[in-house]
Structure formats: C-alpha cells, structure tokens
Amino acid sequence: MRKKLLPFIFSLLAIPASAHDIALANSDGVTIYYNILSTSAYARSVEVTYSGSAYNSVSGEYSGTVNIPNTIKYNNLTYKVVSILEDAFYGCPNVTSVSIPANVYHIGPNAFYGCSKLASVTFNGTGLTEIMDNAFFGCTTLTSITLPEGLETIATEAFSGCTRLSSISVPTSVTKCGMHAFEGTAWSNSQPDGLACLGSVAYQYFGTMPEKSAIVIPEGIKAIAGSCFSGCTGMTSVSIPEGVETIEKNAFYNCTGLTAIGLPSTLTRLGQGVFYRCNNLKEIHSLMRSAPETGNNVFYGVSGATLYVPTSCMSSYEYSPWSNFNIVEKDLNESIFFNSTYRTFCSPYILDFTSSDVEAYVVSSFDGNTATLTRITKVPAGVGFIVKGTSGNTSSIPYADYAAAPAENCLIGVLSATSLKHSDSNMANYILAGGGESMTAFVRVPSSGIDMAANNAYLQYDNTNGDAPEIISASSSIDGDVNHDGTVNVSDVVSLINIILGQ
C-alpha cells in the first residue's frame, strides 16, 4: 500500500502551489490575480500578481486590455489595490493596454518586462510614487508615456529598450532617476549633443563633451540621473544649483577633468560610485549642514582631497567616506582679494553680485584684437569671469541658489592651480594684464609658460592660422560706458564730447 501511495504523493508535490491569494474578474470580465498585503480594517490592501507558483509558471495569463481596478471586493470586504508585484506581467506578449488606478503607489521590478505589444499605459490619479528597475523594459510597441505628478522615483532601466518610445513626459516631482532609465528609446536615440533633461531630471549628456567644458545644471533640476556624465573627461567644472536632492549611481564616473566640486545644501543622497575614479578631484565644497546619505564607493579613487563644510558642521562629516578627507570649516561666502582693480576669478560656488559693490564680467566675444566684456550679476560655479573691485581690499560675495550659464563666455575658469602653456594645440592662451584703474588687456602667455594659481581664468584664441596677436584689448559693452572703464559716469560725458569734437 505504501508503494502505491508514494507516486501519488510525489505527483501532488509536483503540482505548483498558487502564488496568488485571489483571482477576480474586473468590470470587463478580465481575470486579475492578487496577493493580500494587509487585512487590517483600516488598511486592507492587495497587490496585482501573476498566476501560478512563479512568474513563468503560467504563460500569457494576461492579454488584451487590462484595466486594474482601484479597489476589489473579496469575502464582502473591500481592499485597495496599492501595488503591482515584481514580474506580475512579465513576458505577457499579448497585453496591449494597461490602466493603472490612483491607489497604486508602487510598480515593481520587471512588472511589464517584455510586453512587446503594450501600446498604451494610462496612469489615473497621482498616487504612484515609484517605478522600479526594468519595470517596462522592452515594451517595443510603446510610443509615448506621460508619467503622473507625484512620482518620485524612476529606477534603473525602467523604460530601457522601448525602441519606439519617442514622447516622454516626466513630472517635476521626480527626485531620483536611476541609470539608463530610457536607454535605447527613440527619444534617447534622437537627442542632439549636450545635456538632456526630462522634467526635474538632468538625464544624460549625449555626444562627446568638448575639452575644458564648464557645465551648468539648469534651474529646477531635483535629480541628476545615474551615469548622467559618465566618462565626460572634457568636463572641468559643473555648477549644481540649490534644489538638487539626489545624484545617482556613477553620475560623474571617470570625470578625470574635475578638480573641484560644489554640493548644494539641498542634497540628501549621493548614490553608489558617484565620483568613482575622479582621480584629479582635490576640493569638495559642501553647503550641507548635515552629511547626506551615501552609497558605496562614492569617492573611489579620490585621495588627498580637502573637504570644505559650513562652520560648526564638522562633526556631521566625521565618518566615512567624508573622514577620508582633510576637513576644513568655511563661512558661507566667497572671499575675493584684489591686488589690482581688475582680476580674473573662478569659484566652486554659485556667486551673487546683485547687491555687491564688486562688479562681475564675462568675455562675451572677441575678434582677435578686442575682447568685449559684458556685466553679469550671478555667476555659475566653475565659470571664469572678471571682477572689478578696490585694489588692496578683500570682498565677501554671497552664494546664490542658481545662476544661468552666460549666453557667451570666452573665458576658461581654473579651480585648481595649473601650469598654463603658451599654446594648447592650436589654441593660444592669454592672461589678464594687471594694474591700473581702467579696463585693461589680455597678454599672451610667454613661451616658457606660467603657473596659474587656483580660482583664476584665462582666454583662448584659435591660432590655427598662426595669426594670434600678443595683446588683446578689452572693451566694456555697458551702454554709456564710452571710455570703457566698466562704469557709466561724468568721465564718459567728457569722452563723448571729445569724440564729437574730434579730439
């Protein structure tokens, strides 16, 4: 008798146990499978799942249009549908349309992976907060997606491989975006060279970044996506505005041109390997009064750097990875010393000259003979500029939350001390000549080169034709500044009269 029972018992063990708790037809008659998450009277909830003991134990259990209800009734009790489980629709090739209700806050990893005929995804309400890794990977029929306001997280490769996805709307509520979230989509494949943003996300720098690039993150950005600037060796500085909350995995991986970085006070998270192999990074300027959450290997390969933190905040940084650096407390302003009326400058912070007696200028254009200076009131971090102050004085300049990139600026900022050559390939290098009260000129770096101190700037001229002059005069573009001394006053009236009289 025992021998006869054993095959029967083993056959029962071979039958897969059901992974779902409930199977109910929706209003369209489509059966949807659920797991019960909570039976509490105040929080009864379920998640959408698959049929069978594993995601691949039943093939194609969902097809056509699937309208997920906001609530279900089971055993005379009402449950909210709050989540779509990992792999719930994995590899259901015949699903064509999905409607996701307002109560759903979470879409799990691989939830719609490989739904190759999925052409429409509708989000109802603003309850959704996170879309996890590979959630819609390989949905090759999907052409557009409008993500709902309230969404906070788009995880790694969430929409990767959606080859026809050309229209993407990301809400400003997103504060975290993983690596390659939209990799291989029609949208990403059509982007021009430069930084592409989606809603509040700085998503990716496309193309090859030019050498000596000073990157300015736009206003309103809350998240710098994973791998956003990975391998951008041409980047020498990046201006990160207040409002940025997260910088995700490998965002600045192998950015060997970075020598200094400023981190805003709003930052709450640095993901894994953000500055991995940024081997030349020597200064980290943090405006955060409390150190942010960090992933593993954030500063892998960075050694001997100095970390500047706000006054009275050092204790917050006395643990790894921050404790690996020389920590210095610093007031929340930039100090500029003037050894003459005009000097060049470059700061790792965003600076605000709006209410200052000090004037800031960029070189908006030059023709090889004359450099035209344009006054600005706010300067992004890492951007080279000219300042006018009182010789012998040190001026204190407050930080700004944000500064737009100048429309044109021919100056190259230097955040760390560097050796400046007579020429770089076909580019002739110039430094601002010091001394005097009037707007001065740029002179070419001598053939022997010079050592340029940190927090400076220089000018470059394309010398492909070998016609680089030794001196480039400077001219202010301020309306009414006739004598080009950087201000408008009675002396400009005298100069104008002399011009009219031919003197």
C-alpha positions in Angstrom: 0.0 0.0 0.0 2.8 2.4 0.9 4.5 1.8 -2.5 1.2 2.7 -4.3 0.9 6.0 -2.2 4.4 7.3 -2.9 3.9 8.0 -6.6 0.6 9.8 -5.8 2.3 11.9 -3.1 5.1 12.9 -5.4 2.7 13.8 -8.1 0.9 16.2 -5.7 4.3 17.8 -4.8 5.0 18.4 -8.5 1.8 20.5 -8.9 2.8 24.1 -8.4 1.2 25.9 -5.5 -0.8 29.0 -6.3 1.2 32.2 -5.8 -1.9 34.4 -5.6 -4.5 34.7 -2.9 -7.3 36.0 -5.0 -8.5 35.6 -8.7 -11.2 38.1 -9.6 -12.7 39.3 -12.9 -12.7 43.1 -13.3 -15.6 45.0 -14.8 -14.5 44.0 -18.3 -14.5 40.3 -17.4 -10.7 40.1 -17.4 -9.4 37.9 -14.5 -6.7 39.6 -12.4 -4.7 37.9 -9.7 -3.9 39.4 -6.3 -1.9 38.8 -3.2 -3.3 40.1 0.1 -0.9 42.6 1.7 -2.9 43.7 4.7 -6.2 42.6 6.4 -6.3 45.4 8.9 -9.7 47.1 9.0 -8.1 50.5 8.3 -5.5 49.4 5.7 -6.9 46.4 3.7 -4.8 46.2 0.6 -3.7 43.9 -2.2 -1.1 43.8 -4.9 -1.5 42.6 -8.5 0.5 39.4 -9.2 0.8 36.6 -11.7 -1.0 33.2 -11.8 0.9 30.1 -10.6 3.8 29.5 -8.3 6.3 31.6 -10.3 6.1 34.4 -12.9 6.9 32.0 -15.7 4.8 29.0 -14.4 1.8 30.2 -16.5 2.4 31.7 -19.9 0.4 34.7 -21.1 -2.2 34.8 -18.2 -2.9 38.4 -19.2 -3.7 39.7 -22.7 -5.5 42.5 -24.5 -6.7 45.4 -22.4 -6.2 45.2 -18.7 -8.0 47.8 -16.5 -6.8 47.3 -13.0 -9.5 48.4 -10.5 -8.8 50.9 -7.7 -10.4 48.6 -5.2 -11.7 45.0 -5.1 -14.4 43.3 -3.0 -13.4 39.8 -1.6 -15.4 37.9 1.0 -17.6 41.0 1.5 -14.6 43.1 2.4 -13.1 46.0 0.3 -9.4 46.1 -0.4 -7.4 48.8 -2.1 -5.1 47.8 -5.0 -1.9 49.5 -4.0 0.9 47.8 -5.8 1.9 45.8 -8.9 4.2 43.0 -7.9 7.6 42.2 -9.4 7.2 40.2 -12.6 3.4 40.5 -12.5 3.0 40.9 -16.3 6.5 39.6 -17.2 6.6 38.3 -20.7 2.9 38.6 -21.5 3.3 39.3 -25.2 -0.4 39.9 -25.9 -1.1 42.7 -23.4 -1.9 45.7 -25.5 -3.2 48.3 -23.0 -3.0 48.8 -19.2 -4.8 51.2 -17.0 -3.3 51.8 -13.5 -5.5 53.1 -10.7 -4.9 56.0 -8.4 -4.3 53.8 -5.3 -1.3 52.1 -6.9 1.9 53.7 -5.4 4.5 51.0 -6.5 5.2 49.3 -9.8 7.7 46.5 -9.0 10.8 45.4 -10.9 10.2 43.7 -14.3 6.4 44.2 -13.8 5.8 44.6 -17.6 9.1 43.3 -18.8 8.9 42.2 -22.4 5.3 43.1 -23.0 6.1 43.6 -26.7 2.6 44.6 -27.8 1.9 47.0 -25.0 0.9 50.2 -26.8 -0.8 52.2 -24.1 -0.2 52.8 -20.4 -2.7 55.1 -18.5 -2.0 56.4 -15.0 -5.0 57.5 -13.1 -4.6 60.0 -10.3 -1.4 61.0 -8.5 -0.8 58.1 -6.1 2.1 56.5 -8.0 5.5 57.2 -6.3 7.9 54.7 -7.7 8.6 52.7 -10.9 11.3 50.1 -10.2 14.1 48.5 -12.2 13.2 47.2 -15.7 9.5 47.8 -15.0 8.7 48.4 -18.7 11.9 47.1 -20.2 11.5 46.0 -23.8 7.9 47.3 -24.4 8.8 47.8 -28.0 5.3 49.0 -29.2 5.0 51.8 -26.6 5.4 55.2 -28.4 4.5 57.7 -25.6 4.3 57.8 -21.9 3.0 60.5 -19.5 4.1 59.8 -16.0 1.9 61.2 -13.2 2.6 64.1 -10.9 3.6 62.8 -7.5 6.0 60.2 -9.0 9.3 60.4 -7.1 11.5 57.5 -8.3 12.3 56.2 -11.8 14.7 53.3 -11.2 17.4 51.8 -13.4 16.4 50.8 -16.9 12.7 51.4 -16.1 11.9 52.1 -19.8 15.1 50.8 -21.4 14.7 49.0 -24.7 11.3 50.6 -25.5 12.6 51.2 -29.0 9.6 53.2 -30.3 9.2 55.4 -27.3 9.6 58.9 -28.7 7.5 61.0 -26.4 8.3 61.1 -22.7 6.7 63.4 -20.1 8.3 63.4 -16.6 6.7 65.4 -13.8 8.7 67.9 -11.7 8.0 65.7 -8.6 10.7 63.2 -9.6 13.7 63.4 -7.3 15.5 60.1 -8.2 16.4 58.6 -11.5 18.5 55.5 -12.0 21.0 54.6 -14.7 19.8 54.2 -18.3 16.2 54.6 -17.4 15.3 55.5 -21.0 18.3 53.8 -22.7 17.7 52.7 -26.3 14.4 54.5 -26.7 13.6 56.5 -29.9 13.7 59.6 -27.7 17.3 59.0 -26.4 18.5 58.0 -29.9 17.3 61.3 -31.3 18.9 63.7 -28.8 21.4 66.2 -30.0 24.8 66.6 -28.4 24.6 68.2 -24.9 22.8 67.7 -21.7 19.2 66.4 -22.0 16.7 66.9 -19.2 13.3 65.3 -18.5 11.1 67.3 -16.2 13.1 67.8 -13.0 15.8 65.2 -14.0 19.2 66.0 -15.6 19.1 62.8 -17.5 22.2 62.4 -19.7 24.9 64.2 -21.6 24.8 63.0 -25.2 27.7 63.1 -27.6 31.3 63.8 -26.9 31.9 66.7 -24.5 34.4 69.3 -25.7 37.6 69.8 -23.8 37.5 72.4 -20.9 33.7 72.4 -20.6 32.1 74.2 -17.7 28.7 72.6 -17.3 25.7 74.4 -15.7 22.9 72.3 -14.4 19.6 74.1 -15.2 17.3 75.7 -12.6 14.5 73.4 -11.3 16.5 70.2 -11.5 16.0 67.9 -8.5 17.8 64.8 -9.6 21.0 64.0 -11.6 20.4 60.6 -13.1 22.7 57.7 -12.8 25.6 57.8 -15.4 24.5 61.2 -16.4 28.0 62.5 -17.1 29.8 59.1 -17.0 33.1 59.3 -18.9 32.9 63.0 -19.7 36.6 63.6 -19.3 36.3 67.1 -21.0 34.3 68.5 -18.1 36.5 70.7 -15.9 33.6 72.0 -13.7 29.9 71.6 -13.0 27.6 74.1 -11.4 24.9 72.3 -9.3 22.1 74.6 -8.2 20.2 74.6 -5.0 17.2 72.3 -5.3 19.1 69.2 -6.4 18.3 66.4 -3.9 19.9 63.3 -5.3 22.9 62.4 -7.5 22.6 58.8 -8.6 25.0 55.9 -9.3 28.1 56.7 -11.4 26.7 60.1 -12.3 30.3 61.5 -12.7 32.1 58.2 -13.2 35.6 58.7 -14.6 35.3 62.5 -15.0 39.0 63.0 -14.7 38.9 66.7 -15.7 37.1 67.6 -12.4 39.4 69.2 -9.9 36.8 70.8 -7.6 33.1 70.3 -7.0 30.4 72.2 -5.1 27.5 70.4 -3.5 24.2 72.3 -2.7 22.6 72.4 0.7 19.5 70.6 -0.6 21.4 67.4 -1.4 20.2 64.4 0.6 21.7 61.5 -1.3 24.8 60.5 -3.2 24.4 57.2 -4.9 27.0 54.4 -5.4 30.2 55.5 -7.2 29.0 59.0 -8.0 32.6 60.3 -8.2 34.2 56.9 -9.0 37.7 57.4 -10.4 37.5 61.2 -10.5 41.2 60.9 -9.7 42.0 64.6 -10.0 39.3 65.8 -7.7 41.1 67.8 -5.0 38.4 70.0 -3.5 34.9 69.2 -2.4 32.8 72.2 -1.3 29.7 71.2 0.7 26.9 73.6 1.6 25.1 70.8 3.5 24.9 71.3 7.3 24.4 67.6 7.7 26.2 65.0 5.6 23.9 63.2 3.1 23.1 59.6 2.7 25.9 57.9 0.6 26.2 54.7 -1.4 29.3 52.5 -1.6 32.5 53.8 -3.3 31.2 57.3 -3.8 34.7 58.7 -4.0 36.6 55.6 -5.1 40.0 56.7 -6.5 39.8 60.2 -4.9 42.7 60.8 -2.5 44.3 63.7 -0.8 41.3 66.0 -1.3 40.2 68.8 1.0 36.5 68.9 2.1 35.1 72.3 2.9 32.0 72.3 5.1 29.9 75.1 6.8 31.1 76.5 10.1 30.1 74.4 13.1 29.2 71.4 11.0 32.4 69.4 11.0 31.1 66.7 13.4 28.4 65.7 10.8 31.2 64.7 8.4 33.5 62.7 10.8 32.7 59.3 9.3 33.4 57.5 6.0 33.6 58.5 3.2 34.0 62.1 4.4 36.5 61.3 7.1 38.9 60.2 4.4 39.5 63.9 3.5 41.1 66.9 5.2 38.0 68.7 6.6 38.0 72.5 6.8 35.2 74.7 8.1 34.3 77.7 5.9 31.9 80.7 6.1 29.1 80.7 3.6 30.5 83.3 1.3 33.4 83.7 -1.2 36.3 85.9 -0.4 38.0 87.7 -3.3 41.2 89.6 -2.8 42.0 92.4 -5.3 45.7 93.0 -6.0 44.5 95.5 -8.7 41.2 96.9 -9.7 40.5 94.1 -12.2 41.3 90.4 -11.8 40.0 87.1 -13.1 38.3 84.7 -10.9 36.6 81.3 -10.8 34.7 79.8 -7.8 33.4 76.3 -7.0 30.3 78.1 -5.6 27.5 80.0 -7.4 28.0 83.7 -6.6 25.6 86.6 -6.4 26.9 90.1 -7.2 23.4 91.7 -7.2 23.9 93.8 -4.1 27.7 94.0 -4.1 30.0 96.9 -4.9 32.1 94.4 -6.8 31.2 94.1 -10.5 31.5 90.8 -12.5 32.0 90.5 -16.2 32.3 87.7 -18.8 34.1 88.0 -22.2 31.0 87.7 -24.4 33.0 87.9 -27.6 36.4 88.8 -29.1 37.7 89.1 -32.7 41.3 88.6 -32.1 42.0 92.2 -31.4 39.4 93.2 -28.9 37.6 91.3 -26.2 34.1 92.5 -25.3 33.2 92.4 -21.7 29.5 92.1 -20.5 28.5 92.6 -17.0 26.5 89.9 -15.1 25.1 89.7 -11.6 25.2 86.0 -10.9 27.9 83.6 -11.9 27.7 79.8 -12.1 30.2 77.6 -10.3 33.3 76.8 -12.4 32.8 79.6 -14.9 35.7 82.0 -15.5 35.0 85.7 -15.2 36.5 89.2 -14.5 35.8 91.1 -11.3 36.2 94.8 -10.6 36.8 95.9 -7.0 39.1 98.1 -4.9 42.8 97.3 -5.1 44.1 96.0 -1.8 40.7 95.0 -0.5 39.1 91.6 0.2 35.5 91.5 -0.8 33.0 89.0 0.6 30.5 87.7 -2.0 27.4 85.7 -1.0 26.3 82.5 -2.6 23.4 82.2 -5.0 20.9 79.4 -5.4 21.2 79.4 -9.1 22.9 81.2 -12.0 22.2 80.6 -15.7 25.1 79.9 -18.0 26.2 83.1 -19.7 25.0 83.2 -23.3 28.6 83.6 -24.4 31.8 83.5 -22.4 35.2 83.0 -23.9 37.0 82.8 -20.5 38.1 79.4 -19.1 37.9 79.0 -15.4 40.6 77.4 -13.3 39.6 76.0 -9.9 42.9 74.4 -9.0 46.4 75.6 -9.6 47.6 74.7 -13.0 50.5 75.2 -15.4 49.4 77.3 -18.3 51.3 76.9 -21.6 52.0 79.4 -24.4 49.6 77.3 -26.5 47.3 74.2 -26.2 47.4 72.6 -29.7 46.1 75.3 -31.9 44.8 77.5 -29.1 46.8 80.5 -28.0 46.5 81.3 -24.2 46.1 84.8 -22.7 46.0 86.2 -19.2 44.6 89.4 -17.9 47.3 92.1 -17.5 47.2 93.6 -14.0 47.4 97.1 -12.6 45.7 100.4 -13.3 42.2 101.7 -12.8 40.9 101.3 -16.3 39.8 98.3 -18.2 43.0 96.6 -19.3 44.1 94.0 -21.9 44.9 90.3 -22.2 48.5 89.4 -22.9 49.7 86.1 -24.4 51.3 83.6 -22.0 55.1 83.6 -22.6 56.7 80.7 -24.4 58.1 79.4 -21.1 54.6 79.1 -19.7 53.3 80.3 -16.3 52.0 78.7 -13.1 48.4 80.0 -12.6 47.0 80.0 -9.1 43.7 78.4 -8.2 40.5 80.5 -8.7 41.5 82.3 -11.8 40.6 82.4 -15.5 42.3 82.8 -18.9 41.4 83.4 -22.5 42.0 81.3 -25.6 42.3 82.3 -29.2 42.1 79.9 -32.2 45.6 80.1 -33.7 45.1 77.6 -36.5 46.2 80.3 -39.0 49.1 81.4 -36.9 47.8 85.0 -36.5 47.5 85.1 -32.7 48.3 88.7 -31.5 50.5 89.3 -28.4 47.9 91.6 -26.9 44.1 91.6 -27.0 42.5 94.8 -25.7 39.4 94.7 -23.5 36.3 96.7 -24.1 33.2 97.0 -22.0 29.8 96.5 -23.6 27.9 98.6 -20.9 25.6 101.1 -22.5 27.0 104.6 -22.0 30.5 103.3 -21.0 32.2 105.4 -23.6 35.7 105.3 -22.1 35.4 101.5 -21.4 36.3 101.8 -17.7 33.5 99.5 -16.6 31.3 102.2 -15.2 29.0 105.0 -16.5 29.8 108.4 -15.0 30.7 112.0 -15.9 34.0 110.9 -17.4 32.0 109.2 -20.2 30.3 112.5 -21.0 33.7 114.1 -21.4 34.9 111.3 -23.6 31.8 111.6 -25.7 32.3 115.4 -26.2 35.9 114.8 -27.2 34.8 112.2 -29.7 32.2 114.6 -31.2 34.8 117.4 -31.3 37.3 115.1 -32.9 39.8 115.3 -30.0 
